[in-house]
Amino acid sequence: MASKLEQETFLYRRAIDIIESVDTDDVKEELLFQEVWVPLAALYKHRKAPYTDEEE
């Protein structure tokens, strides 16, 4: 199994491939969501959001 860093690197490279593709923006948006952002969120689902000024 790949390390978390290797998985993250793969996802970022996939994002670049999608962005540079000749697909329409709508297709790119859907691909980025399905193939990059959802897996990336799952990779870090255990982490708590960073501190914000709203938490004071």
LINCORBEL-V795794 format. One record per backbone hydrogen bond with DSSP energy under -0.5 kcal/mol. CO is the residue of the C=O (numbers start at 1). NH is the residue of the N-H. E is the energy in kcal/mol with one decimal. If there is no record, write none. Layout:
BEGIN
CO,NH,E
CO,NH,E
END
This chain:
BEGIN
3,7,-2.4
4,8,-2.6
5,9,-2.5
6,10,-2.2
7,11,-2.2
8,12,-2.4
9,13,-2.3
10,14,-2.4
11,15,-2.2
12,16,-2.0
13,17,-2.3
14,18,-2.4
15,19,-2.7
16,20,-2.4
18,21,-1.2
24,28,-2.7
25,29,-2.7
26,30,-2.0
27,31,-2.8
28,32,-3.0
29,33,-2.1
30,34,-2.7
31,35,-3.2
32,36,-1.6
32,37,-2.8
33,38,-2.2
36,40,-2.4
37,41,-2.6
38,42,-2.2
39,43,-1.9
40,44,-1.2
42,45,-0.9
44,47,-1.6
52,55,-1.6
53,56,-1.5
END
